Amino acid sequence: MSATIAVAEQVYLRTELERRRTRLQSALSTPPAASSLTSLLDEVDAALARMDDGTYGLCRTCHDPIEHDRLLADPLVQFCLDDLSREERHALESDLNLAARIQQALLPKPHLSASGFHARYHYAPAGLVSGDYCDLFQSNGSLIFLLGDVSGKGVAASMLMSHLHATFRSLANVDLPLDRMVHAANRIFAESTLAGQYATLIVGRASQDGAVEFVSAGHLPLLHLSCNEPAVADATGLPLGMFTNASFTVHRLQLAPGDALLVYTDGFTEALSPDGEEYGIARMKNFAGGCLTKARDHLISDCLQDLQKFTSGTKPTDDLTLLAIQRA
């Protein structure tokens, strides 16, 4: 098997293919069985044979490694992007466009006012689909906000983003304490993803009285903007998916009227200037702190304008998401 595929992923992909084989055999034993199932079973058997002879994960035409995220998304692929036929390229483009539309449909409304807070965000994939995760919704009188970054890029990362969305939406309905919610989500995520796949994430709950509690699972520092010096709140736990039994500490803040929280992904702070300099957390902290006296609708747009000025039109190489939560 190709050395480009990690050992843990080899085990996962073989297990996944064997599971599919068992299901197909079961379906074929129950009449009437479609002939397409027989063809699919042949494909699965062929993939398992390639694993045995060491050619799995290599393009059948050029023998170079197949793109990592495509192989994880579909263990049956046999050609790299450069060697797809015109029809296959068209089908792949259609699938990517559909995935992008589904992902956009999962995003919350761009402006939400609830529980005494105003929330705004900016979501910008570097490609058609994104591994960034952003959600906002009301639950039992509080505003729930989530922002994260899934490891990897492309379709595989976007699938994990959708997985997180469904998990947290379901758990929020149970009204768990925040640490138990994140603990449960981490267990589900760790048990249903590959070794090496994880997500950094901030999960918060804002109440009508200005109290905010949040968990930061290995994510970039949250910024608390107020009339005083902007404060930085660092991560309070490991990224989701690394360890099944990881625990997460809840951090608490009290926001005065007009105070804001700013959460972001590394597509913002790691954006580069033409000279190769990173934008950085320090610059973001200093600039965002000076924007708090302006209208709340301008906080995100002003931060984006400063980033654009810093990068001077340099093409972004990573997904970028920025979320602002401000007390009314």
Secondary structure, DSSP 8 states (H G I E B T S, - for coil): --TTS-HHHHHHHHHHHHHHHHHHHHHHTSSS--HHHHHHHHHHHHHHHHHHHT-TTB-TTT--B--HHHHHH-TT--S-GGG--HHHHHHHHHHHHHHHHHHHHHS--SEEEETTEEEEEEEE-SSSS--EEEEEEEETTEEEEEEEEESS-HHHHHHHHHHHHHHHHHHHTTT--HHHHHHHHHHHHHHTS-TT--EEEEEEEE-TTSEEEEEEES---EEEE-SSS-EEE---B--BTS-TT-----EEEE--TT-EEEEE-HHHHT-B-TTS-B--HHHHHHHHHTTTTS-TTHHHHHHHHHHHHHHTT----S-EEEEEEEE-
